[in-house]
């Protein structure tokens, strides 16, 4: 594996429970062309947690799973180091994730994680 693809530091934990996803909705929303990112500061020093969701408006289950897999890989390889400890992130994928270049996806993901436009 090339050095540029290695994740930096320990990866984020996963959000799995519906209650956790609903709690993150109270936090800050960062809108982008490829996805919506919801961020909640938990107020502790534990590892960051991330969850992925794709609505049925995007397409059937095959399309939704492709969007989710692409987002997970972008977080795993490039964006895990940009996540702040003590924060929860929910990434709501859009269909444009499938047509965007992977470099563009990772750049926008890192930009949204840092909170810049």
N, C-alpha and C positions, 0 to 999 in steps of 0.2 A: 504494500500500500504506500503511495507517495506521501511524503511528509505533509503536504498541503491538505490532505484529506483526513488526517488524524484528528480526532476530537481533542480539545484542550481541556484538561482537568476532568473531574468526575462528571458524568452526564446528569441531567436533571431526572428527577423521579417523575412518575406518571400520575396524572389525575385519573381516577377510575370511577369514583362514586358520583352519582348525580348531584348530591348535596354540595360537593366541592365545586362542580361546574356552575351550579346556581349561585354559590357564594361569590365566585369570580365575576359574575355579571354586575355586581355592585361597584366594581372597580373602574379604572380608567379604560377608555376605549380608544384604540389607535387604528384608524381606518386606512386601508391601502387598496390598490387596484387588484392585487392578487388574493388578499385575505383581510379579515378583521381580526385584530388582536385585542383581547381583554386582559388586563393586568390588575392584580390585587396584591397589595403589600400586606402580608400576614403579620408583620411586626415581630418576627423572630429571626434567628440566625440559621435555621435549618436549610437544607438544600432546596434549590428551586424545584417547582413541580410544573409540568406542562401537560395539557390535554388537547386533543384534536377533535374537531367535529366538522361535519359537512352536511348541509341540509339536503332534503330531497329535491329541492329546486335545481340543484346542480345536475342531477341525472340519476340513472339507476344505480344499483349497488356496485356494479363493476366500476363505473366512473367515479363514484364517491370513494371507493377503496383506493383507486389509483391516485386521487388527489391526496388522500390521507397518507399513503405510503410516501409520496413525494415530499410532503411537508415533514414527515418524521425523519426522512433521510437528510433533509436540509438542516434540521435542528441537530441531528446526531453528528454530522460531519463539520458544520461550520458555525452554528449559532449557540451551541451549549455554553461556550465561554463568555458570551455576552449577557447571559441571564444572571440577574442579581439574586443573591441568596435571600431567603425570606419572602420570595415573591411566587405567586401562582400565575401561570399564563394559560389562556385558552386561545387557540388559533382556529378560527372559523374559515375554512377553505372555500375558495370560489373556483369556478370552472376554468378561469384563465390560468390557474396554476399548471394545467396540463400543456398549454401551448407556450408558456414562457420558457426561456432558456434557464437551465439550472443555475447558472451564475447570476442571472437577474433575480431569481427567486431567493438565493442565499443573501444577495446584497440587500434586497428589500427586507428580508427577515431580520438581518443584523441591524438595519437602520431603525426598524420598528421596535426592536428590543431595547435599543439605546434611547428611544423616545424622540428621535429626530425625524424631520420630514425628509 
